[in-house]
Amino acid sequence: MHNDEMDLAKSTDAPDLPPVAGAAEVESKSPASRRHTGWLVVALVMAVIALAYALFDWNLFKGYAERRVSAATGREFHIDGNLDVRMSMHPLVTMDGLRLGNAKGATQPTMATAQRLQFRVELWPLLSGQTILPEVHLAKPTLLLERYRDGSDNWTFPSSGMNPVIRQFTVDHGELHYLEDATHTDFLIDVASDKPEASRLAPLNFQGKGIFRNNLFKLAGRADSPLDLANTQTPYRIDIGAIAGTTHAHATGALRHPLQLSGFSLDFTIAGPDLAELYRLLRISMPETPPYSLHGTLGHVGHVWTFDHFTGNVGKSDLAGDLRIDNSGARKRLTTKLASRNLDVHDLAGFVGAPAHADPRKASTPEQHIEAVKAESTDRLLPQKPYDLEHLRSMDSDVELRARHVVGTPMPLDDFLARMKIDNGVVRLDPFDFGAGGGKVSSAIVLDASRPVIATSAKIKARGIDVAKLVPNVPAIQRSAGRIGVNFDLRGSGNSIARMFATSNGRAAVGMGSGKVSDLLMAYAALNIARILKLKITGDHDIAIRCVIGDFDAKAGIWTARTLVFDSADTVILGTGAIDMRDERLDLVLKVKPKGGSLLSLRSPLHVNGTLNHPDIRPDYKAIGLRGAVVVVLASIALPAAELGLIDLGHGKDSECLKSEIPAR
């Protein structure tokens, strides 16, 4: 049964068929063979894509790129050269011949150009809307930055919402052109990237030249990458040296907020031939000075610039202090406290309009040379140069200067203190105090420069000045003793010191109480020949001084002597006349009156003429000649009688030392 069933099963099977052609080959192509075929297909597709990429003209996208940039900047943008893309996970985009248009009303149609711009793009962040550029390189770019007369500029763009992240930025042979017509500023700066330091972006080296505020300008230095400007976590390092005109400056350090130029502290040095040049450069009003060099810390927070802990020299004077310039108000305000161990009075000449250098050969600037030549060619003592009203009105200030010693004066001064305040063109110098000859001088001076012609008032008082120290190099004066007091109360108008004195009104007085003086000096003053000969033989000695008074009434620049007296133990000298401050001429007569008889006296009035700068003191030769004629006549009679012509019978009396408003002590 089983065998039959088996046979039946066999009988029911399909008949044997001949083999199909190629069946063996199909069975021989295993799954590995099929994978190989797939790779061939992929390779074929990639080859087609590569061929398409190689043959694709990326310049077709130039129009799209130009429109996108133009829309974002509001300026015309053109790609005059090729646009090329090299595909990778970080595709490299190359654009040649770039031009960005300038703002409306600009002096030039183009703001920026670049021979070539290359950058890489990270692809995956693009899917999330982020633009990350690992590298950006500019070849031969040019950039024009321009500020217009109305205060606007060409570098302010509308917000585009495009904020790409740039990892590295380099520039090759770049050029920055800055133009500001209102201030006569026009300079070019060449820029190139240096090799990047470890873990930092590539820094920039730069140098340039041109015109800054109508002064020749040079600049050179090194700064961190522009990408670091927006990084508030990392200080932005700079090292810059500049020359504007004849002023040199050097700054090194780091900026915390470089885009706002705020919150920084830089090591800063500034030097030049004249501090007055800072007005032309920075609109900071300073007097004319000799050459200076100052070093300190430059800072800026908000609207306030500071120059702290500076030290240095102005001329022969050492100087130290702190300075602050506040631009937050309607008017710029300068505040500074200065200190000097040894202050040379000649370095302050510019404050009163005198040349910073009296000798033209030592002038530091052409302007100082001209002023020195003018001063040298005139016989005037008082400074003729007008104050610059624009400078006095340009800013407010509060300046305090202290000096331990003041040199350069006939009599050394000490404990110098001056405080000058300027508010809306009104200058107040109060106090203006110093020690002199063991005494003290105190002054309060006001110059109202808010009007076309400066109105001035001055109150000057001196107490207890040792007369022997006034002229320390004259031995005869050194024998003198006494204390001098001064009281000036004057008003005037004029834009120079000379004009202020030429229009002066008020009172000027000097006085001295009891003291002593060289007898020989008084004999010379009286032309007392007999006494001079005697003192030459026996030796000089001191005689007592009862008082000295000089009291002048000033009206319209003419100082008329109200009281002019010198009263000693044996001589009274009385004076009359006036000093004309309009032309600085002296016209005084001193009459010497002995209190006792004197043999061989050619005593006659002394005429004080000439100018303040070159006074001329001489006796009245006519009076001397009359006495000589009497001598000749009497000599023919008898010698004893002839000697009477040279005998002063002593008509002088003790003059009452008039009560004066000038305390001598």
PyMOL commands that set and color helices and strands:
alter all, ss='L'
color gray80, all
select helices_A, chain A and resi 2-12+23-28+31-55+58-73+124-128+181-183+226-230+258-260+277-282+345-352+360-362+366-377+389-394+467-469+475-478+497-502+519-526+529-538+621-635+639-646
alter helices_A, ss='H'
color red, helices_A
select strands_A, chain A and resi 77-79+83-86+92-101+110-120+132-133+136-147+165-166+169-172+174-180+185-193+204-212+215-223+236-244+247-255+264-272+292-301+304-314+317-326+333-344+396-407+413-423+426-436+439-448+455-466+483-493+505-512+515-518+542-555+558-568+571-580+585-594+606-610+615-619
alter strands_A, ss='S'
color yellow, strands_A
deselect
rebuild
show_as cartoon
